[in-house]
Amino acid sequence: MPYVKSQGAKIYYEFYGEGQPITFVHGAGGNTLVWHNQIPYFAPTYKVLTFDHRGWGRSLCTPNESHARYFSEDLKAVLDDAGIERTSLAVSYTHLT
């Protein structure tokens, strides 16, 4: 699956299926694998996009660049690279204390 460069990071993403895009965004401590049950359900109807936030899963960056302030630009880079102009978002929220 592809990678895209974004502000000093190498962001991993996957996509499956065809149709209207839906992007699954993992919470803290997750990666693309947290969506393993949702992908086969949605892929027959939607273009499903999952990605690893910088510093998680297969996305790579230096420790200094591993910060949530980059997440929105990383998502934009992934969407641009995948050729997606509009998408619905499914977000998994995890609060770390």
Protein Blocks (a to p, Z undefined) as FASTA:
>chain_A
ZZddeehiacddddededjdddddddehiafklmmmmmmmmmmmmccdddddehiajbcc
dfklmcfklmmmmmmmmmmmnopabdcddddddddZZ
